[in-house]
């Protein structure tokens, strides 16, 4: 019985944890590398999206400035007594659009 115990203990002593730990370490390095590559790709994609949106925002700001200019001119014409301009300003007010004559556009 003592000999059986010794055989079991020898087989337990003969096991090495090097291979499993090595496999875990390799898997961790591969996973970290994959995640790093994915994050760099996403960062590049997001930079492209932000750059594309910047162009759109600039265009929308230009359009907003043009519309504000038209609205201010229409309001000035309405104040001078132009009936068509009064009609436009009144319809805009009914729809909740207010026209400010200030120099800075509302944000």
LINDATA-V15680 format. One line per field, one symbol per residue. ss: DSSP state (H for helix, E for strand, C for the rest). phi: phi as a letter, one per 40 degrees, with the letter a starting at -180 (. if undefined). Layout:
# LINDATA-V15680
ss: ???
phi: ???
This chain:
# LINDATA-V15680
ss: CHHHHHHHHHHHHCCCCHHHHHHHHHHHHHHHHHHHHHHHHHHHHHHHHHHHHHHHHHHHHHHHHHHHHHHHHHHHHHHHCCHHHHHHHHHHHHCCCCCCCCCCCCC
phi: .ccccccccccccccbcccccccccccccccccccccccccccccccccccccccccccccccccccccccccccccccchccccccccccccccgcbbbccccccb
